[in-house]
Amino acid sequence: MEIKEINKEHFPEIAEIYRQGLETGNATFETSVPLWENWDKGKLKHSRLVAIIDGVVVGWAALSAVSDRCVYGGVAEVSIYISNDHKGKGIGRTLMSKLVEESEANGIWTLQSGMFPENEATVALHKSAGFRVIGYREKIGKLGNIWRDTIIMERRSKTIGIN
């Protein structure tokens, strides 16, 4: 497996993996795959990674700003998705490890992630990467006609910022 920086040419495969996540109903509140321009605009310019096996993108990870206020410049939200055909093979752990490394190299001291509690694999992945549960939001939003809860998890850098 190779971990590379995301470029626009990877986006069709990224979009397909994201679509697979949408179909589960447990990956995000979003209901459609964005266009490249919107996806690109919504992600930080660093710490954008794809996992590639035999020339095929099998997973991706990227960060989004949590706020445009300068005091939160070192805080970012994690997005990480693995293709259905490659789940359970350690790709998420490898991507997350590299994402943490890249984020710290770019001045990020706190990573956070919100997820549905039913997404047990994602919760476990984050815990294995040193994230801890910092909150639970009950019926925070609707997906379709169903009110959903989310867990908020956070990882503080051990090498950057105040620990």
C-alpha beads as a LAMMPS data file, in Angstrom:
LAMMPS data file: protein, C-alpha beads

163 atoms
162 bonds

1 atom types
1 bond types

-500.0 500.0 xlo xhi
-500.0 500.0 ylo yhi
-500.0 500.0 zlo zhi

Masses

1 110.0

Atoms # bond

1 1 1 0.000 0.000 0.000
2 1 1 1.146 3.492 -0.872
3 1 1 0.044 6.669 0.915
4 1 1 0.126 9.737 -1.325
5 1 1 -1.080 13.318 -1.284
6 1 1 -4.500 13.789 -2.868
7 1 1 -4.682 15.531 -6.209
8 1 1 -7.648 16.325 -8.441
9 1 1 -7.093 13.175 -10.521
10 1 1 -7.869 11.054 -7.441
11 1 1 -11.259 12.676 -6.959
12 1 1 -13.441 10.272 -8.992
13 1 1 -12.261 7.397 -6.771
14 1 1 -12.533 9.539 -3.623
15 1 1 -16.089 10.469 -4.630
16 1 1 -16.988 6.800 -5.151
17 1 1 -15.647 5.831 -1.725
18 1 1 -17.556 8.745 -0.180
19 1 1 -20.720 7.612 -2.012
20 1 1 -20.289 4.162 -0.481
21 1 1 -20.115 5.806 2.942
22 1 1 -23.267 7.821 2.244
23 1 1 -25.128 4.637 1.345
24 1 1 -24.472 3.135 4.783
25 1 1 -26.492 5.887 6.458
26 1 1 -23.903 5.862 9.267
27 1 1 -21.032 7.887 7.848
28 1 1 -22.268 11.493 7.609
29 1 1 -25.287 13.780 7.662
30 1 1 -24.498 14.707 4.052
31 1 1 -26.732 13.112 1.437
32 1 1 -24.835 13.725 -1.797
33 1 1 -21.291 13.624 -3.093
34 1 1 -19.867 17.107 -3.634
35 1 1 -18.185 18.301 -6.800
36 1 1 -14.388 18.539 -6.694
37 1 1 -14.494 22.334 -6.349
38 1 1 -16.694 22.171 -3.238
39 1 1 -14.752 19.286 -1.707
40 1 1 -11.450 21.085 -2.377
41 1 1 -12.718 24.349 -0.887
42 1 1 -13.964 22.590 2.260
43 1 1 -10.685 20.842 3.115
44 1 1 -7.405 22.206 4.405
45 1 1 -4.721 22.337 1.729
46 1 1 -2.409 20.055 3.720
47 1 1 -2.940 16.600 5.232
48 1 1 -4.941 15.235 2.279
49 1 1 -4.082 11.588 1.805
50 1 1 -5.072 8.623 -0.347
51 1 1 -4.231 4.968 0.206
52 1 1 -3.440 3.209 -3.067
53 1 1 -3.141 -0.519 -3.717
54 1 1 -2.203 -1.747 -7.191
55 1 1 -2.932 1.683 -8.661
56 1 1 -6.430 1.900 -7.124
57 1 1 -7.487 4.406 -4.434
58 1 1 -8.867 2.302 -1.563
59 1 1 -9.217 4.999 1.100
60 1 1 -8.740 8.664 1.798
61 1 1 -8.367 11.076 4.694
62 1 1 -8.455 14.860 4.892
63 1 1 -8.906 17.680 7.391
64 1 1 -11.336 20.580 7.565
65 1 1 -11.038 23.754 9.606
66 1 1 -13.402 23.852 12.575
67 1 1 -13.508 27.655 12.601
68 1 1 -12.105 30.602 10.693
69 1 1 -11.130 32.300 13.975
70 1 1 -7.330 32.406 14.299
71 1 1 -7.329 30.925 17.818
72 1 1 -8.660 27.657 16.337
73 1 1 -6.017 27.546 13.606
74 1 1 -4.490 24.425 15.143
75 1 1 -7.773 22.531 15.429
76 1 1 -9.080 20.440 12.548
77 1 1 -11.864 17.954 11.867
78 1 1 -11.029 14.524 10.453
79 1 1 -12.700 12.876 7.470
80 1 1 -11.603 9.317 6.762
81 1 1 -13.252 6.819 4.416
82 1 1 -12.286 3.327 3.265
83 1 1 -13.767 1.537 0.245
84 1 1 -16.222 -1.244 1.028
85 1 1 -13.940 -3.830 -0.596
86 1 1 -10.997 -2.900 1.628
87 1 1 -12.467 -2.456 5.111
88 1 1 -10.932 -4.422 7.961
89 1 1 -7.485 -4.635 6.344
90 1 1 -5.646 -1.989 8.396
91 1 1 -5.953 0.732 5.764
92 1 1 -7.798 3.066 8.138
93 1 1 -5.117 2.676 10.815
94 1 1 -2.341 3.372 8.317
95 1 1 -4.131 6.423 6.892
96 1 1 -4.975 7.764 10.361
97 1 1 -1.394 7.363 11.544
98 1 1 -0.072 9.271 8.531
99 1 1 -2.834 11.887 8.922
100 1 1 -1.791 12.520 12.536
101 1 1 1.840 12.829 11.443
102 1 1 0.974 15.242 8.609
103 1 1 -1.356 17.305 10.797
104 1 1 1.315 17.808 13.447
105 1 1 3.896 18.734 10.802
106 1 1 1.445 21.468 9.763
107 1 1 0.812 22.913 13.227
108 1 1 -2.394 21.090 14.157
109 1 1 -2.523 20.427 17.915
110 1 1 -6.062 19.065 18.143
111 1 1 -7.908 16.699 15.844
112 1 1 -11.607 16.202 16.358
113 1 1 -14.209 14.020 14.765
114 1 1 -17.959 13.656 15.044
115 1 1 -19.552 10.312 14.271
116 1 1 -22.696 8.306 14.677
117 1 1 -22.354 5.911 17.637
118 1 1 -23.656 3.100 15.408
119 1 1 -20.503 3.416 13.290
120 1 1 -18.566 1.125 15.614
121 1 1 -15.621 0.617 13.241
122 1 1 -15.010 4.369 13.036
123 1 1 -15.281 4.764 16.809
124 1 1 -12.769 1.916 17.272
125 1 1 -10.397 3.363 14.647
126 1 1 -10.343 6.733 16.376
127 1 1 -9.807 5.155 19.809
128 1 1 -6.899 3.126 18.430
129 1 1 -5.329 6.404 17.205
130 1 1 -5.502 8.033 20.634
131 1 1 -8.824 9.864 20.319
132 1 1 -11.086 10.042 23.371
133 1 1 -14.796 10.681 23.630
134 1 1 -15.364 14.254 24.809
135 1 1 -19.079 14.541 24.207
136 1 1 -22.357 13.097 23.100
137 1 1 -24.886 15.155 21.160
138 1 1 -28.404 13.806 21.402
139 1 1 -30.682 14.225 18.383
140 1 1 -28.363 16.901 16.975
141 1 1 -29.599 16.600 13.405
142 1 1 -31.880 14.744 11.046
143 1 1 -30.752 12.314 8.404
144 1 1 -33.805 11.866 6.264
145 1 1 -36.646 11.848 8.770
146 1 1 -34.666 10.357 11.641
147 1 1 -33.067 12.379 14.424
148 1 1 -29.500 11.159 14.975
149 1 1 -27.079 11.324 17.885
150 1 1 -23.354 11.880 17.459
151 1 1 -20.236 11.231 19.501
152 1 1 -17.508 13.870 19.513
153 1 1 -13.970 12.522 19.793
154 1 1 -10.720 14.445 20.158
155 1 1 -7.009 13.752 19.947
156 1 1 -4.490 16.183 21.404
157 1 1 -0.993 16.178 19.937
158 1 1 1.743 14.965 22.206
159 1 1 4.334 17.011 20.315
160 1 1 2.697 20.341 19.481
161 1 1 0.697 22.830 21.549
162 1 1 -0.229 22.570 25.215
163 1 1 -0.927 19.061 26.454

Bonds

1 1 1 2
2 1 2 3
3 1 3 4
4 1 4 5
5 1 5 6
6 1 6 7
7 1 7 8
8 1 8 9
9 1 9 10
10 1 10 11
11 1 11 12
12 1 12 13
13 1 13 14
14 1 14 15
15 1 15 16
16 1 16 17
17 1 17 18
18 1 18 19
19 1 19 20
20 1 20 21
21 1 21 22
22 1 22 23
23 1 23 24
24 1 24 25
25 1 25 26
26 1 26 27
27 1 27 28
28 1 28 29
29 1 29 30
30 1 30 31
31 1 31 32
32 1 32 33
33 1 33 34
34 1 34 35
35 1 35 36
36 1 36 37
37 1 37 38
38 1 38 39
39 1 39 40
40 1 40 41
41 1 41 42
42 1 42 43
43 1 43 44
44 1 44 45
45 1 45 46
46 1 46 47
47 1 47 48
48 1 48 49
49 1 49 50
50 1 50 51
51 1 51 52
52 1 52 53
53 1 53 54
54 1 54 55
55 1 55 56
56 1 56 57
57 1 57 58
58 1 58 59
59 1 59 60
60 1 60 61
61 1 61 62
62 1 62 63
63 1 63 64
64 1 64 65
65 1 65 66
66 1 66 67
67 1 67 68
68 1 68 69
69 1 69 70
70 1 70 71
71 1 71 72
72 1 72 73
73 1 73 74
74 1 74 75
75 1 75 76
76 1 76 77
77 1 77 78
78 1 78 79
79 1 79 80
80 1 80 81
81 1 81 82
82 1 82 83
83 1 83 84
84 1 84 85
85 1 85 86
86 1 86 87
87 1 87 88
88 1 88 89
89 1 89 90
90 1 90 91
91 1 91 92
92 1 92 93
93 1 93 94
94 1 94 95
95 1 95 96
96 1 96 97
97 1 97 98
98 1 98 99
99 1 99 100
100 1 100 101
101 1 101 102
102 1 102 103
103 1 103 104
104 1 104 105
105 1 105 106
106 1 106 107
107 1 107 108
108 1 108 109
109 1 109 110
110 1 110 111
111 1 111 112
112 1 112 113
113 1 113 114
114 1 114 115
115 1 115 116
116 1 116 117
117 1 117 118
118 1 118 119
119 1 119 120
120 1 120 121
121 1 121 122
122 1 122 123
123 1 123 124
124 1 124 125
125 1 125 126
126 1 126 127
127 1 127 128
128 1 128 129
129 1 129 130
130 1 130 131
131 1 131 132
132 1 132 133
133 1 133 134
134 1 134 135
135 1 135 136
136 1 136 137
137 1 137 138
138 1 138 139
139 1 139 140
140 1 140 141
141 1 141 142
142 1 142 143
143 1 143 144
144 1 144 145
145 1 145 146
146 1 146 147
147 1 147 148
148 1 148 149
149 1 149 150
150 1 150 151
151 1 151 152
152 1 152 153
153 1 153 154
154 1 154 155
155 1 155 156
156 1 156 157
157 1 157 158
158 1 158 159
159 1 159 160
160 1 160 161
161 1 161 162
162 1 162 163
